[in-house]
Amino acid sequence: MIPFASERGNGADLAAHLQNAGDNEFIELADMRGAVAQDLHGAFAEWEAQARALTRCRNYLCSLSINPDDLQGGITRDQYLDYIARVEDKLGLSDQPRAVVFHIKDGREHCHVVWSRIDAEAGKAVNLPFYKDKLMTVSREFARDHGIELPEGYYAHEDRQWKRNRQLSRYDSIKQKETGITHEQRMAAVTEAWQASDTGAAFVHALEERGYMLARGRNATRPVLVDIYGHTYGLTRLIDDPAVKTKQVRERLGADHAPDKLPSVEQAQAVAKDRRRAIADFEKARAESEQVAQLIRTQKERRADLVGKIAMFETAQSAKRQMLEADQLAARRLRADLVAELRERRAQRSQNRPTGLAAFLGKVTGISLAIKKLHERRDRQRVKSYRAERDALIRSQAYELAGFEKRQELQAAELRRQQRALGQIEKKELASLQQALRREHRQAHQKQHVHSPTFALAFGPPGRPAAIDKAAKRHTSKNKRALEEQERQEARRPTKRKRINLIEEFTRAADSDDDDDGSGGRGDSGGPKPPTGPRGPDKPKGPKGQKGRDGPDRPSRRPRRRRKGRDFDRGM
């Protein structure tokens, strides 16, 4: 039984991975807790929203995979839940939202558990210190209580060799999936090449036969390996001998294969790319694959259900909207009811109007006028009541329509989210299938080897020694190589600087002044000449045309220098 846990973000990618039907024969979402949505994409999106709103935590998920040993009969669902409960209690995740997914891959059942680390009530992320050590403790206790035998690594974790061969990193596991070559096979191949060689040239040749090329690491001090697929590996990590360090590797390689004489990682990857292109055209193989076509047909059938659901939803939405509009239109007939009511009252008043002597007396006494004013007041009250009822109806119908549109918008957003989630799952399934096809294709080229295909590069013409750095640059043009070689030679060539003897220059300048004006100047004064010798005053020459400190009229203290070859220097 091997658990593997990690703190991570990017819940959408994890949800697509957990629902990838291309890698798994069976997928079951067994439990969902602490989320409104009942699917993985929706739940992880809710937990991500909580992380962004309440904290600054990026790795807001804790993912755990539980892989039981099939040789021991596996474990039951109750045992899975018991182990999950122990992990939750040990890591402090008992009350956190979670999702439990069961997979069957290649006939092997395993379980994935994903917790949200965000505590919504406290407004912070749950800290998981030393969670790997705690998982080891939980696994030992669980195995002891249920009579399960654990791998040797759980008991020999202090062993140095176990530390060298501990669980692969994510990058190494991806390389292993793409190439189909395990870390143990690579280590065995490189160790065999190391043990079978006694010189640097023999070791390099043995590595090339096993599909590896020596290159200069990015720090330019350690040699690394580049395989035929362009992946890089640490050389000392693949030698299964604790005594072999970088120093021993450098001594074995010698000066001919020093890091500065090796090609860079980019150059080695370019050579490997050309070699892969010569081996096979992977893009064409993927396009013509029947498995890819079958996967696309399966995805279309699955997508057809969601497309039909979306079409039914749009039809139902349109029908509900029409019904709502009809109901609201029927409720808005207040004006017609008011007009009919007023007409009916006026007709009744016309029929009940007094005539003859009663009409005369009512008019004389003012009773008719009072009755008329009373009827007008009642009509105004009825109109005012109608307007208030109309405004209230307009507000209520607008609120009802806004709520209806909001519900429809949320339902449409949910369907769009499901559609995006399905697209991510399909993309993940296609990538998994393409990776499997590449692995099968590469394994087909490895039938006669337990390692990568050899580079089969001619590092030099027949009868000449191998030159790896030249072979690595064979993909460049001849003109470019010639220019690079010329630049290297010019960089190595020392710069010759003409040494100036200041004593000779001062002497020559003084003699030329004597011949020019005959006055002797400093020469006729009988003063001593500047001493001649191997060393003299070594004052730096100032820039041409530079003015003195006191201004441009200050005479220079240095004697004027005459250019060699002038007429007055020749005595003419």
N, C-alpha and C positions, 0 to 999 in steps of 0.2 A: 504494500500500500504506500503510494507516494503522493503527498500533497504538494502543491505549488501555489504560492500566494504572491501577490504583487499589488502595490498601490499604483493606480493609473487614472488617466482621464480619457477623453474622447469616447464617450459612451456610445455614440452612433456606430463607430467602427467595431466596438465590442459586441453590440447588439447584432450587427450584421454577421460577425464571426460566429456567434452562438446560434444563429439561425441559418447557417450555411449548410444547405442540403447536399452540396456537392462533395463535402468531406465527411458527412455523417449519414449513416443509413437510417437513423431514427432520432427525432428531436421531440422532447416533451418539456413544456413549461409546467413544472410540478407545483410551484408555489410562487405567489407574488404578494408582498407585504409592504404596506406603507406607500402606496402609489395609487392615484386615481385611475390612470391608464392600466389596462390589463395586458399590455404587450411590452416587449423589452425596449423598443425605441421610445415609446411614450414615457415609460417609467424612468429611463435613464435621462431623458430630456427634462423631466420634472426635477430630478435630483441635481442635474447640472444647473437648472435655474435657481434652486435653493443655494447651491454653492456660490454662484455669482452674486446673488442678492444679499446673502448673510455673511459670507467670508471671502477671503482671497485665495482659497484653496484651489489648486489646479488638479491635483490627483484626488478627486473627490470620491473615487470608487475603490473598493478593496475586492479584488478578484481572487477566488480560490478554486483550484481544480483538484478533484479527488480521484485518484486512479488506483483502484484495488488490483490485487494480483489474481489473474484468471486461473493460474495454476493451483491456487488454494480455494477455488470455487466461488470467488467473488464475495460480495456482501449484499445483504438485503436492504430494502428501502428503510426499514426501521433502524438498521445499523448506520446507514447514511445520515439519517436525521439525528441519531445519537452523536455521531462525530461532529455534525454541524453545530449542535447545541453546545458541545464541549468547546469547540473553537470560539463560538460567540461568547461564552462565559470567560474564556481565557483572554480574549482580545478586547473585551469590553464592548461588544457589538450586539448584545442581547436585544436591545430595544430599537435597533436601527432598521430602516427599510431594507428589504432584501429580495432577491429573485433566485430561484433554484431551477436549474435546467439539467435534464438528463440526456445524454448522448449515447448512441451505439455506433462505434466506428471500427470497421474491420472486425465485427463480431465482438468487440470489447465494450462493455458498459462503463461509463465514467460519469462524473457529476461536476457541474460548475455552479458555484455560489457567488453572487455579486452583492455586496453590501454598499449602502451609501454611508460615507463617513461623516456626513453633515448632521449634526444634532440641531434640529430646527428650534427646539425650546431654548437651548443654551446659546445658539447663534455662533457655533464654532465647530471645527472638525474634530473628530475623535482621533486622538494620537495613538499610534500603533508602534510603540518602541519594542525593538527586539522581537518582532512578530515571527521571524523565521525560527528563532530558538524556541519560542513558545509553541510553534507548530510541531517542532520535533518532540517536545515534551508531551503534547496532547496525543501525538501518534503513538508514542511508546505506551502511554497509559491505556489508550484505546486498544492497541494490539494485545496488551497484557490481559485486559478484561475480557476480550472476545476470542482469545486464543489464536491470534494471527501472527505469522512470522514476518518480520520486517527485513528489508535488505541489509546487507552488511554495513552499508554506509551509516546507518543509524547508530551503530555500535562502534565503528572504527573511524569516527569523524575526526579523531585527533591524528590519524595517520597522515604522514606527509604526502605519500603517494595518492591518497584519497583527495587531498586538497588540490593536487595537480590535475586530477581527472574528475573534479566535481561537476555539477550540472552546467551545461553549456549556457552561454549568454544568448540573448535573443538574436544577435547578429550571427553567431555561429550556428544556431539552430536553423535560421533561414538559409544559410549556405548549405547546410546538410540536406534540407528539403529540396533545394534546387538542383544539387548535384547528385544526390543519392549516395554520397560517400560519407560515412560516419566519421566522427572525430577519432575513434580508435583506429580505423583503417588508414586515415591520413598519418596518424602518429606512427603506426607500424611501418608505413612506406618510407617516411622520412628517416626513422630510426634505422631501418634496414640500409638505406643509402649511406647514412653516417657510419655505420659499422662496417660496411663493405668497401669503404674508401679510406685511403691513407694520405691522400694529397688533396689540395684544393681543386685541381682540375678534375680529378676522379669523382670528387663529391658533387661538383657542378654537373658533370655528365650524368651521374646516377640520378640526380634530381630531375634533369631534363627527361630522362627515360621514364620517369614516373609522373611526368606532367606538371612539373614545377620549374619556375624560372627565378633565379636570384635577382633581386632588385635592391636599390638603395632606399631605405626607409625615409619617411618624411623628416625625421630629425637628422638625417645624413650621417648617422653614426652606427646604426645597426642594420645588418642585412635582413630582408624579409623575403617571403616567398609569394609568388603570384602564380595561380593555377591557370589552366586553359580557359576558365570561365571568368577570369578577371578578378577573382577574390584574393585578398591579401591575408597572409598568416604570419604570425611571429615564428621565426625559425627555431629559436630555443624552446618554445612551447611544444613543438612537435617532435622534439628529440626526447625519447622516453629514457632519460638517464639524468638523475638529479645532479650528477657531477659535472655535466656539460653546461657551461655558462657562455655568455657572450665572448669572454676572453678566449676560451678554447676554440670557439667557432672562428674567431678572427685569426688565431694562430694556424688553424687548419687551412683556411682560405688563402692566407699569405698575401703578399703584396700584389700579385697578379689579379686578385679578386677583392681588392680593398673596396670599401664603400664608395670612395670617390671615382673608382673605375667601373662601377656597376651602373646599369641603366636605372633611371628613376621609375617609380611605380607607374606613372602615367605612360611612359614609353613601353614598359613591359605589358601594361594592359592593352596598349595599341597593337602590339605584336600578337597578344592572345586574341584580340578581336578579329584580326585578319585570319588567324588560324581557325577560329570558330566559324567565320564566314565560309572558309574553304571546306570545313567538315560538313556543314548542312545549313540549309536555309530554314530557320525555325519558324519564321513568320509564315512562309508558304505551307509548312506542315500544320500549323495551327488553323490556317484558313481552310484547308482541305480536310480537316479532321471530321470524321463522322460523329465522334463523341461530342464535339462542340456543337454540331448541328442538332444532335439529340437533346443536349442541354437547352439550347435556345428554344426548341419546340416545347419542352417541358415548362420552361419559364413563360412562354406565351400562353399555354393552357392555364397556368396558375394566375397570370395577370388578367386573363379573360374574366375570371370570377370577380376580381376587383373592378374591372372596367364595367361589367354588368351591374355591379352594386352601385357604382357611381352614376350610371345611367338611370337606374331605378330611383336613386335618391334625388336626382335632378327632376325627374318626372313627378315624384311625390311632392317635392318642394313647390313646383309650379302649380299643382292642383291645390295644395294647401293655401297658397297665396291667393289663388282665384276665389276660393271659398271665403277667405278672410275679407277680401275686397267686396264680395257680394254681401256678406253680413254687415260690413260697415256701411255699404251703400244703402241697405235696407234700414239701418238704424238712423241714417241721415235724412229721413223723410219728415222731419219735424215741421219744416215750413209748410208743406202741403197740408199737414194735419191742422196747423194753426189757421191757415186760410179757410179750410173747410169749417172749422169750429166758429170762426168769426162770421162767416156767411150764414151759418145756421142760427147763430144768436141774433143777427140782424133780421133774419126772416121772422123769427119768433117775436122780436120786438115790434116789427111792422104789423104782425097779426094782432098783437095785444095792445096796439095803440088805441086810446079812447077816441070816441067820435061824438059829434053832437054837443049836448050841453056839458058832458064830462070833459070834453076837449076844451070848451070855452072856459069852464071854471078852472081847469088845470093851468091854462095859459094865463088867466087873470090872477090867480093866486100864486103863480110861480112854481107850482108843483111839477109841471111838465119840464121846466128848465132844470129843476133840481134832479129829476129822474134822468134827463139827458146827460147832465154832468156826471152823475153816478155811473151811467153806462160807459161813458168815455174813460172815466178813471179805471173801471174794471178792465176795459180793453187795453189800456196802457200797461196795467199790471200784468195782463196776460202776455203782451208782447215782450215786456221786460223779463218775465219768467222764461219765455221762449228763447230769448237771447242768452240768458245765463245757462240754460240747459244745452243750447247749441255749443257754446264755448266749452262747457265741461265735456260734452261728447267729443268735440274735436281734440281736446287734450288727451282724453282717455284713449281714443282711437290712435292718435299719434304715438302714445306710449306703448300701446299694444302692438302697433306695426313695428316700432323700433325693437321691441323685445323679440318679435317674430324674426325680423331680419338678423338680429344678433345671434339667435339660436341657429338659424340657417347658416350663418357665416361660420360659427364654431363647428357645426357638423361638417361643412365643406372643408374647413381647415383640418379636421381630423382625418377626413378621407385623403386629402392631399398629403398629410403626414404619413399615412399608411402607404400611399403610392411611392413617396420618396424612400421610405424604409424598404419597400419591396425592391426598388431600384438598387439600393445599396446591397441588399442580399444577393440579387442577381449578379451584380458586379463582383462580389466576393466569390460567389460560386464559379463564375467564369474564370476569375484569376486562379482559383484553386485547381480547376481542371487544366488550365494552361500550364500551371506549374507541374502538375502530374505528368502531362504530356512531355514537357521538356525533360523531366527526370527519366521517364521511360526511354526517350530518345537518346539521352546521354548514357544511360545504362546499356543501351543496345551497342554503343561504341566501346563499352568497357567489358565486353564478354571475355576477352582474353587477359584482362588486367583486374587487379583489385585496387587500382588507383586511377588517377585521371589519365586521359590519352596523352601521349608524349607530344611535345612541341614539334619534334622532327625538323628542327631548324638547322640549316647548314651555316655554322658560325664562321666558316672560312673556306676558301677554295681548297681543293685536294692538295695535300702536301704542305699546307701552311697551318700554323697554330690557330686555335679558336680565338675569336675576338668578340666577346659578348656585347661590348658597348657598340661596336660597329653593326652587329646583327640587329641590335635593338633599334638602330636608326635607319634600317634599310628601307623603311616605309617613306622616308623623306627623299627629296630629289637630290641629284648629284650637285647641282648648283648651290643648294642650301647647305649641303654638307661641306662643300668647298669654302663657302663663306664662313661657316662656323669654325672650320679648321684654321682659316686665316685669322679670325678674331682671337682664337686661343693662342696662336703663335705670337701675335702682337701683344697680347696681354702678358705672356711669359718673357718677352724680350725686354731687357733692362734699358731704361732711358739714359742715354749718354748726355751729360751736361758738360759744356765747355768750362773749364776751370780758369778763372781770371786771376792772374798774378798782379796784385795791386802795386808791388814794388816796381816791377818793370813798367807798368803803365805810368806811374808817377815820374819815373826817370825819363821816359820817352817824352812826356809832356813838358818837363823842365828843359830838356835839350832843344826841343822844337821852339820854345819861347826864346831861348838864347839866339838861335839862328835867325829868328824872324826880325827882332827889333835891335839887336846888337847892343842894347843897353845893359845887358847882363841880368837885370832884375835881381832875382834871388841868386842867380848864378854868379854875377860879378861881385856881389857883396862878400864873397869869400866864405860864405856860410857853408856849413856841411850839407852835403846832399843826403837825401833819404838813404838810410842804410840798406845795403843790398844783402840779401840772405834768403834762406829758404822760407822764412816767415816774416811778415811785415804787418803793418796796421791793417786790420781787416774791418773797415768800416762799411756798413751797408750803403749801397748806392740808392739815393732817393729817386723818386719818380721824376720823369723828364718834365721840365717846365715848372717844377714846384717852386714857390716863392719862399723867401726867408721869413723868419718870425717877425722881423721889424718892418716888413713891407717889401714891395717889389724892387726898391732902389738899393737895398742892402747888397753889397758885393758878396759873391760866394767865396768862401775860404778855400775851396778845392781848386787846384790849378786847372786851367782849361786843357782839355784833351784834344789832340789833333788826330784826325783820321789818317790811318796809315795809307801812304801812296800819294799824298799831296806833293805839289812841286817843290814847296819850300822844305819839305822833309828830305828831298833828294839833293839839296844844295844847288838847285838851278835858279 
